[in-house]
Amino acid sequence: MPAWTFLTNHAHVLLAIARDPDARLREVAETVGITERAAQAIVADLEQAGYLEHTRVGRRNRYTVNPAGRFRHPAEADRRIGDLLSLFAPAPPLKADQGRP
């Protein structure tokens, strides 16, 4: 593993969830390369900051990312999280029953 990367684990968790909003935190943690407990803490941070929210669907959570959220660092505060998502987590294709009136 490299000594450092350009994106933080928070960004990696957000991107993993954006790619698969129905993913279990165990899967997100595995994708990012962190523990499930660390993924839970990061998701809690992201929800508290308004970047992410979840809804219960049966026994699972479905996540929604807020693309209008702004970056926290002053150097990027004029940019939205949606900019990052468009680079690394393109919108998934619509399912057959979506997009119909």
C-alpha positions in Angstrom: 0.0 0.0 0.0 1.4 3.5 -0.8 2.4 5.8 2.0 -0.2 8.4 1.0 -3.0 9.0 -1.5 -4.7 12.0 -2.9 -8.2 11.1 -1.5 -9.0 10.5 2.1 -10.9 7.5 3.5 -13.9 9.8 3.8 -13.8 10.5 0.1 -13.3 6.8 -0.7 -16.3 5.8 1.5 -18.5 8.5 -0.1 -17.5 7.3 -3.6 -18.2 3.7 -2.7 -21.6 4.6 -1.5 -22.3 6.8 -4.5 -21.4 3.8 -6.8 -23.6 1.4 -4.8 -26.2 3.1 -2.5 -27.4 -0.3 -1.3 -24.0 -1.6 -0.3 -23.6 -2.9 3.2 -21.0 -1.2 5.3 -19.0 -4.4 5.4 -18.8 -4.2 1.6 -17.9 -0.5 1.7 -15.1 -1.2 4.2 -13.7 -4.0 2.1 -13.8 -1.8 -1.0 -11.9 1.1 0.8 -9.6 -1.2 2.7 -10.6 -0.2 6.2 -12.4 -1.9 9.0 -16.2 -2.0 9.2 -16.0 0.0 12.4 -14.0 2.7 10.6 -16.5 2.8 7.8 -19.3 3.2 10.3 -17.5 6.1 11.9 -16.9 7.8 8.5 -20.6 7.3 7.5 -21.6 8.9 10.8 -19.3 11.9 10.0 -20.6 12.2 6.5 -24.2 12.1 7.7 -23.6 14.6 10.4 -22.0 17.0 7.9 -25.0 16.6 5.5 -23.1 14.9 2.7 -25.0 11.6 3.1 -28.3 10.3 4.5 -29.8 6.9 4.9 -33.2 5.4 4.9 -34.2 2.0 6.2 -35.4 -0.5 3.6 -36.4 -3.6 5.4 -33.3 -4.6 7.5 -30.9 -2.7 5.3 -29.9 0.9 4.7 -30.1 2.8 1.4 -27.8 5.8 1.2 -28.3 9.0 -0.7 -25.4 11.3 -1.4 -26.0 15.1 -1.4 -24.1 16.3 -4.5 -24.8 20.0 -3.5 -22.6 19.7 -0.4 -19.5 21.8 -0.5 -15.9 20.7 0.2 -14.7 21.5 3.7 -11.2 22.8 3.0 -11.1 26.5 2.3 -9.1 26.0 -0.9 -12.0 24.0 -2.4 -15.0 25.4 -0.6 -16.3 26.9 -3.8 -16.7 23.4 -5.3 -19.5 20.9 -4.8 -19.1 17.2 -3.9 -21.0 16.5 -7.1 -17.9 17.6 -9.0 -15.9 14.8 -7.3 -18.8 12.3 -7.9 -18.9 13.1 -11.6 -15.2 12.2 -11.9 -15.1 9.0 -9.9 -18.7 7.7 -9.5 -20.7 8.4 -12.7 -24.4 8.1 -12.2 -25.6 4.4 -12.5 -27.9 3.6 -15.4 -31.6 3.8 -14.8 -33.3 0.5 -13.9 -36.1 -0.6 -16.2 -38.8 0.8 -13.9 -37.1 4.2 -13.2 -37.5 7.3 -15.2 -41.1 6.5 -16.3 -44.0 8.8 -15.4 
